[in-house]
Amino acid sequence: MKGIRHSLWRKLVVTLIAGAGFVLLYQATIFDSRYAARQALLREDVADPGPGTRLRFVATAYCKGDVTASGLAPRHGIAAADPDVLPVGSVVQIVRGAAGYEGVYTIMDTGPVVRGRRLDLYIWSCDEALRFGRRTVQVVVLRLGWNPAASGPSLLDKLLPWRHK
């Protein structure tokens, strides 16, 4: 019986089978990654807020007011949120969706219109706040409420997980 190294026909058949196997494997990988991306987007809409959680919010901007619900004067870096979703004192980072306004915000205010997954960012200029409009943003919760223990793990904690056990 002739081996595969002597038969051009057998080499061709083996090559075609291997090629078909790679194509099928590639297709399965594409379908899996699309499914995973859809699931990640769904989690952003329904996940409970907690340190390190990625969530999707609708962001607007405001420019008026003398004092926030926490008793401070409004300033850059302050946002309003529904206290049932993000309690006062929470720290969030806008990572996507608000070009020019990404960054860290502290929830120091509430409002009668800010209900559910809505953020209202303080912007000093009312013209700029109007231009901001309404945007869907991706938010990472850094701390939930005032308790520093409700913060997500630091980079050092992630690199050295055995430190606090």
Steps between C-alpha positions, in 0.01 A plus 500: 500500500631843406544753782381860496848630419499323162145583388412846374129410509512408872693818582230704325218323689673548838567868422136560402373329816736705719398822321130423548566429868671838547216682323240332721702580812534864391124528439424356845735753659328790321154387615621454859659846516185667359290320759736607779490863384117495499496350849741768627272774365198339664683481833572876480125564490388268780797456737478637851747780571804390694871579506657418164167453319459636147157651449319693232336827603330789324692819575377857490654820634387778732643840580276660762483464874658641814536189711496123433314236702826438688523865607787600269493762230488342153829491310680303230519128579163486676205307365144429606350150502207306637597416862335159463743414218813698597489636856648841581875464543538245221790549262461408133718525193348576161707297257306531175226701336564851625786627284681774689324414827650159577648485846425448866186647655375494858127461554423794730155594380156355434208643313130445446559424130807281550342156540627158402820472300549870437794723579482877501850651469569848631641731233568862587392646164127472428568526124739207527247304709237553229745387232575187706140389455413138581759227444531132576820448698691205639580540869729303730403517867813568704334532842141456613402758763728655761657180634861466374472123557240499218776582251617257239835328537804714425760405241726376779217283638444354153870424454551362853166343598648306792590822694167537680415139575 
